[in-house]
């Protein structure tokens, strides 16, 4: 298996060197920059397998880099882990709503960062095994990492893709937020329950089409399910 490609965007040189060293030791091919504009160019030239992105960087801000990566069809599926010194919950939620899949607050342990990225990569790579799922007018191709609705291709981030796949593997079943955390983020995850709601909103926005019903059903005091529509 080829080395996973990691794009590291961090303007603290000492921290960037430490993170790069740890990930190279884990077998990642690391490309590093301290500038948001250059990060976008690098991602366009060679799409990475994962991005570690600092919130506060030179040039285009980290939050805007995240937003643009999500808007580009070539990079919409790439996992993004944001590094931030911002501890307020609203800032973390803003990062998730913009498109980040996870966040790590500074100061952090490089070992924890490596563990989080490795966990994301483990959850994504099984999709390469190949599987077609269909529920109502939604179709998911795990091999091509493609979702379509009534023949129209839908761009989803990696977490929304995993969330939809889990729903499509169990159509009609209601899952609580805790069950979705375990299934999509991994057992023992310390991600907040509110994060599930953020990604459900992003999933709904991704698969919505004018004039068509919402296949994601909210069950009061119980959780969420996916219905065939």
C-alpha positions in Angstrom: 0.0 0.0 0.0 1.3 3.4 -0.9 2.2 6.0 1.7 -0.8 8.1 2.8 -0.2 11.7 1.8 -0.6 14.3 4.5 -0.7 18.1 4.0 0.4 20.0 7.1 -0.5 23.7 7.3 1.1 25.2 10.4 3.1 28.5 10.8 4.7 27.6 14.2 7.9 26.2 12.7 9.0 24.3 15.8 5.6 22.6 16.2 5.4 21.9 12.4 8.8 20.2 12.5 7.8 18.0 15.4 4.4 17.0 13.9 6.1 16.3 10.5 8.7 14.1 12.2 6.1 12.1 14.1 4.0 11.5 11.0 6.9 10.6 8.8 7.8 8.0 11.5 4.3 6.7 11.1 4.8 6.2 7.4 3.1 9.3 6.0 4.4 11.3 3.1 4.3 14.8 4.5 4.0 18.1 2.6 4.3 21.2 4.8 3.5 24.8 4.4 2.8 27.8 6.7 0.7 29.7 4.2 -3.0 29.2 3.5 -2.8 30.3 -0.2 0.0 27.8 -0.8 -1.9 25.1 1.0 -4.8 25.5 -1.6 -2.3 25.3 -4.5 -0.6 22.2 -3.0 -3.9 20.5 -2.5 -4.9 21.3 -6.1 -1.6 20.0 -7.5 -1.8 16.7 -5.6 -4.9 15.8 -3.6 -3.8 14.7 -0.1 -5.3 11.8 1.9 -5.6 14.0 5.0 -5.1 17.6 5.9 -3.9 19.0 9.3 -4.8 22.6 9.3 -4.0 25.4 11.8 -6.8 27.9 12.4 -4.4 30.9 12.5 -2.0 30.9 9.6 -0.5 33.4 7.1 -2.4 34.4 4.0 -5.8 32.8 3.7 -7.1 31.8 7.2 -7.4 28.2 8.2 -11.2 28.4 8.4 -11.3 29.7 4.8 -8.9 27.1 3.5 -11.2 24.5 5.1 -14.2 26.0 3.4 -12.6 26.1 0.0 -11.3 22.6 0.2 -14.9 21.4 1.0 -16.3 23.4 -2.0 -13.8 21.9 -4.5 -15.1 18.5 -5.8 -11.5 17.2 -5.9 -10.9 17.7 -2.2 -14.4 17.6 -0.8 -13.9 14.1 0.5 -10.5 14.7 2.2 -10.5 14.5 6.0 -9.5 17.8 7.7 -8.2 18.0 11.3 -8.0 21.6 12.6 -5.5 22.8 15.1 -6.7 25.7 17.2 -5.8 27.6 20.3 -9.5 28.6 20.5 -11.2 26.7 23.3 -14.7 28.2 23.2 -17.3 25.7 22.1 -18.8 28.1 19.5 -15.4 28.3 17.8 -15.1 24.5 17.7 -18.6 24.1 16.3 -17.9 26.8 13.7 -14.9 24.8 12.6 -17.0 21.6 12.3 -19.7 23.4 10.5 -17.2 24.8 8.0 -16.1 21.3 7.1 -13.5 20.1 9.6 -13.8 16.4 10.7 -12.0 16.8 14.0 -10.2 19.4 16.0 -7.3 19.4 18.4 -6.9 22.3 20.8 -3.4 23.7 21.5 -1.3 22.8 23.4 -1.7 19.1 22.5 0.3 15.9 22.5 1.7 14.9 19.1 0.9 11.3 20.1 -2.8 12.2 20.4 -2.8 14.0 17.1 -1.2 11.0 15.4 -3.8 8.7 17.1 -6.7 10.8 15.9 -5.5 11.0 12.3 -4.7 7.2 12.3 -8.3 6.6 13.6 -9.7 8.7 10.7 -7.6 6.8 8.2 -8.7 3.5 9.5 -12.4 4.5 9.2 -11.9 5.7 5.6 -9.8 2.9 4.2 -12.5 0.1 4.6 -14.5 2.0 2.0 -11.9 0.8 -0.6 -13.2 -2.7 -0.2 -16.0 -2.0 -2.6 -19.8 -1.9 -2.0 -22.9 -0.4 -3.6 -25.8 0.6 -1.4 -29.2 2.0 -2.4 -32.0 3.4 -0.3 -34.8 5.1 -2.0 -33.4 7.5 -4.6 -29.9 7.6 -2.9 -27.0 5.4 -4.1 -23.6 5.1 -2.5 -20.6 3.6 -4.2 -18.0 2.9 -1.5 -15.3 2.0 -4.0 -15.5 5.3 -5.9 -16.5 7.3 -2.8 -19.5 8.6 -4.7 -23.0 9.4 -3.7 -25.8 10.1 -6.1 -29.4 11.1 -5.8 -31.7 10.6 -8.8 -28.5 10.4 -11.0 -27.0 13.6 -9.6 -23.6 13.3 -7.9 -23.5 14.7 -4.4 -20.3 16.0 -2.8 -20.0 15.0 0.8 -17.2 15.4 3.3 -15.6 12.1 4.7 -17.6 12.2 8.0 -20.9 12.8 6.2 -20.0 10.0 3.8 -19.4 7.6 6.7 -22.6 8.8 8.4 -24.7 8.3 5.3 -23.1 4.9 4.7 -24.0 3.8 8.2 -27.6 5.0 7.8 -27.8 3.2 4.4 -26.6 0.0 5.9 -29.5 0.1 8.4 -32.4 1.9 6.6 -35.3 2.9 8.7 -33.5 2.1 12.0 -33.3 4.9 14.6 -29.9 5.6 16.0 -29.3 7.7 19.1 -26.5 10.3 19.1 -24.3 8.0 21.3 -24.8 5.1 18.9 -23.8 7.3 15.9 -20.7 8.5 17.8 -19.6 4.9 18.4 -20.4 3.8 14.8 -19.0 6.8 12.9 -16.4 8.3 15.2 -15.3 5.1 17.0 -16.0 3.6 20.4 -14.7 5.6 23.2 -14.6 8.9 21.2 -14.5 12.0 23.3 -16.3 14.0 20.6 -19.3 16.0 22.0 -22.9 14.8 21.3 -23.5 18.2 19.7 -21.0 17.3 17.0 -23.5 14.6 15.7 -26.1 17.3 15.2 -23.6 19.5 13.3 -22.8 16.6 10.9 -26.4 15.6 10.5 -27.1 19.2 9.4 -24.2 19.0 6.9 -25.5 15.7 5.6 -29.0 17.0 5.1 -27.6 20.1 3.3 -25.5 17.9 1.0 -28.3 15.5 -0.1 -31.2 18.0 -0.2 -32.7 18.8 -3.6 -35.4 21.3 -4.4 -38.9 19.8 -4.3 -37.7 16.4 -2.9 -38.4 15.2 0.7 -35.6 15.0 3.3 -34.7 11.3 3.8 -33.1 12.0 7.2 -35.8 11.8 9.9 -35.4 13.3 13.3 -37.1 11.2 16.0 -37.8 13.4 19.0 -35.9 12.2 22.2 -34.6 9.2 20.2 -32.2 10.2 17.4 -32.1 10.0 13.7 -32.9 7.6 10.9 -32.7 7.3 7.1 -35.9 6.7 5.2 -36.5 5.6 1.6 -38.1 8.5 -0.3 
